[in-house]
Amino acid sequence: MNNIGILGCGNIATKMAKTVNLMDGVNLYAVASRSLSKAEKFAQTYKSQKAFGSYEELLSDDAIDLVYIAVPHSHHYELIKEALNHNKNVLCEKAFTANSKMAREVLKIAEDKKLLLAEAIWTRYLPSRKIINDIIESGVLGNITSVDSNLGYNVQMNERIKEKSLAGGALLDLSVYPINFTLMFFESEIEKIESSVVLDKNSGVDGMENVSIIYENGMLATFRTSIYSNLDRRGVINGDKGYLEISNINNPEAIKLYDVNYNLVKEYEIPAQLTGFEYEVQECLDCIEKGVLEAPSMPHSEIIRVMDICDDLRKSWNYYFPFE
């Protein structure tokens, strides 16, 4: 039985707790919050064996096989370091860190200590990723010319989203998904990135952005994100023989192939899931068992690649976090 410890007791931690409770061979062993009463309530609700009123207490427990970090991404860097220094394998929620410098530092620590360190960007681990890759590799779309995607939710009332000190804004919460949507299917070198941004008038965080990624092979990837309204979350991969439409890039609900005349050719079946989080957890546990130090679905090089793109975008917008 593999023991999981969760740092944080917010919404994303709730989903992970529910996931672990549905999985075989995995035990929700401990949860931690800066508030003991909050941790105890969470533990009671989701049947965790232990509850701690500090992160350090959980990380000091030798019975934990994997730590899942589910706090705002402004705090990922420090907690990843603390977990690694307690010799814990780590699965950290996206965005991995606030910037690339932080990511490089903790990845180096993990490599030196021979510990697993993975990013919980769940779309990378889902079975739908392989389905889409297989369709692309089959050649049925022909030569891929462009990729379009979007992701938006009305989350502007979320205090964390509007707070610069918590690395707020659309980029690290939402744009990481369309960035990954493009990168995990197309690995060609990027020639340049162009973007436009709407900074929130009250908080100064990035509220909406349009981004174009131009690849050296001539392919164009575009995406749009927003913290102000729900977008349709659609992804489209366009080729000269047809196009592939993905409903909800955040967790594909439908994958449909169309020909050049806009006729539906085929709809692909997507496997049932517990919550969708089980795939990242299982891959990490498999890696730990085999002594593998990075998750094949999201290797360290790709973590850095995504963080570099985010850094470059923020630099072009002159948007920095107070702690940088």
N, C-alpha and C positions, 0 to 999 in steps of 0.2 A: 504494500500500500504506500503510495507516494503522498507525502504531507505537503499541503500548500499553505503558505502564509500570505495574507493580503494586507498591504499597507494602504490605509484609506478606507472610508466607509460611505462614499458617495454613490451616485447613480451607477457609474461604470463598475465599481466594486460590487454593487448589488448584482449586476448581470453576471459577473465572474463567479460570485458565490453560488448563484442559481445553477450555473453551468457545471461547476465542480460537483455539486450535489447530485447532478444527473449522470455523471460519468462513472465508469467502472474503474477500479484500481486507483482512485484518487480520493483524498480525504481533505476536507476543509478543516485544517488543524488549528489555525490561529488567525485572528484579525487584530489590527491595531489602529488606533486613532489618537490624536492628541487629547481627546476627551475619553476617559475611561468609561463613563456612563454611555456614551455613544457606541463605543466598541462592544460593551456588554449587551446593549440592546440589539446591535447587529448580530452578534454571536448567538444570541438566543433565537432570533428570527431565522437565521440561516444555519443553525446547528453547528456552529464552530466549537471545537473543543476548548479553545482558550481565547481570552480577550485581554488585550494589553492597552494601557493608557499612554504608551509611548512607543515610537517606532523602534527605538534602541532595544527595548525589552523583547520585542518579537524577534529582532535580528540576532539576539543573543541565545535564542532557543536552538539547540543543536538538532532537534528532531525535524526541522523543516528542510525539505528537499528543494523547493522552488519558491521564491518570493515574487509575488505579483505586485507591481507598483501602480496604484490607482489614485494618485493625487494630481493636482494641477501641474502642467508640464514645466512650469517655472521652478518646481521643486524636484524634478526628476534627477537632475545632475547630482545634487547633494545626497539624495536617498540611494541612487545607484552606487555611488562611491561608498556610502556607509554600509550598504548590503554586501558589496564586494569585499570590503575590509573585514566583514564578519564571515567571510568565506561562503557566501550564499550565491547560488545560481539565481539569475534574475530574468524575469520577463517584465519589461516596462511598457506601459501603455504609450500610445502615440500622443503627441509628437515626442520622439525619443528624448530629445533635450531641447533647450531653447535655441541653441546654435551649434554650428559644426565644431567649433573649438572644444566645447564641452563634450560632445559626442566622441571626438577623437581621444580625449583624455580618458574617459571611462572605458572605452573599448580597449585601449592599451592596458589599462589596469586588469581588465578581465582576461586578456590574453596572457599577461605576465603571471597571473594567479591561476591560470588554467581553469577558469570558471565559465559557464555558459552565460552569455548576455545577449538577449534577444529583444526585438521590438514587437509589441503587440499591435501591429497594424493588420487587423484580422483579414482584410481582403486578400492579402498575400497568401494566406494559408487555406482559404476556402477551396473546395473541389471545383467550383465554377471557374477558377483561374485556369485549371488544366483543360477544362472543356473549351474555353475560349482560345487558349494556346493551340490546342489540337486543330481547331477550325482554321486558324490562321495558317498553321504549318501545312494543312492539307492542300492549300493553294486555291480553295474554292472562291476566295475573295479576289484572287489575282494579285496584282501589284498594289500594296497598301500605299495610299497617297496621303491620307489624313486621319486624324482621330479627334473626336469632339466629345466633351463631357462637361457636366455641371453638377454642383452640389450646393444646396442652400436650405437653411432652416431659419425660422424666425426665433432666434435665440438672443435677441438684443437685450432682453430683460435679465438675462443671466449675468449676474454681477461679475463672475470670473471672466467672461468673454470681453467685457468692456474695461478690464483692468490691465493697464500696461505692466504693472509690477508682477502680474501673474502670467505674463507673456500672452496677453489676450489678442483678440482679432480673429479674422477668418482664416488666415494663412495656416497656423499651426493646428487649428481645430478642424478645418474643413478642407482647405486646399491640398493638404497632404494626401487626401484620397484621390482626387483626379491626377495629381502628380504621380502617385503610385500606380494608378490605373494605366497611365501611359508607359511608365518605365518598366513595369513587370511584363509587358507584352513586346516592347520594342527597345532593344539594347544598343542601338546604333549611337554613335557619338553625337552630342548636341553641338550645333554650330553657334546658335545664339538664342537668347530668350528676350522677348519683348513683353511689356505689360503696361496696364493702366490700373490705377487704384483710386478708390473713394475712401478717404480717411474719415472716421466718425467725427462729426463736428463737436461733440461734447467730450469724448474720451481720448480722441486721437489715434485709436487703434484702427487697423485696416478693416473696414466694414464690407467692402465689395472689391473684387478684382477680376480683371480679364487678363489671361496670360496666353501667349503664343510661344511654343517651343519649336524651333526650326532645327531639324536634324541635318547632319552632313549629307545624308543620302537623299535629301530633298523632301522628306516627309514633314508634314506640319501637324502639330498637336495643339489644340486650343482648349481652354477650359475657363469656366466662370464660377465664382462662388459668392455667397452672400450670407450675412448674419441677420438680414432684415426680412427675408421672405422665403417661403418654401419654393425651391426650384424643382423641376421634374426629375432630377437625379439621373438623367439618361446619359448613356454613353453610346457612341456610334463609331465603328471602325470601318472606314471607307476604302474600297478597292476598285480596280477598274473592271471587275467582273460582278460586283455586287457590294452589299454592305451588311454589317452585323450590328444589330440593335440590342443593347443591354439595358433592361429596366432596373434602375437602382444600382449605380456603381458601388454603393456602400455595402450592399449585400445582394447580389443579383437575384432577381425574382423571376425574370424571363430572359431568354437568349434566343433571338429570332434572326434567321438568315433571309435576306432579300436579294433578288437578282437585279440586273441593271434596269429592268422595267418596273421596279417597285413591287414585284409579286413576292409574296411570302413563299419561300422554298421549303423551309424547315424550322421547327421550333424544338429546342433541345431541352431534355429533362434535367432538372437540377435536383441533386440528392437532398433528401430530407435532413434536417439538422436539429440538434438539441437547442442551441441558441446561436450557433455559428462560432462561438469562442472556443469550443472544444478542440478544434483543429490546431490552434496555436498552442494550447496547453499540451496536447498529446505530442506534438512535434518536439516541444521543449523537453518533455519527459523522455522521449525516445533518444534525443541527443545526449541527455545526462547519462542514460543507461549505456550508451555507446562511447561515451567520452568525447563527443563532438562539441566543440566550443562555440559554434554559431549555427543558427537555424538555416537550413538550406533554402527555405522559402523567403527569407529576408536576411541574406548574409550581411556581414559588417560593411562590405564595400557599398552595398545599396543603401544602408542606413546613412552612410556618409554622403552618398550621392544626393539623396533627398534633402539632407540638412544643408548641403552646399547650395542647392537650388533655392531653398528658403532664405538662406543668408543673402544670396545675390539679389533676390527680389526685394527683401527689406532694405538692403543698401540702396537700391535704385529708387526706393520710395522715401529714403531718408527716415526710416522708421526703426528706432532702436529701443531696447528695453532698458529700464533704469539701472538694472544690475549688470549690464554688459560693460 
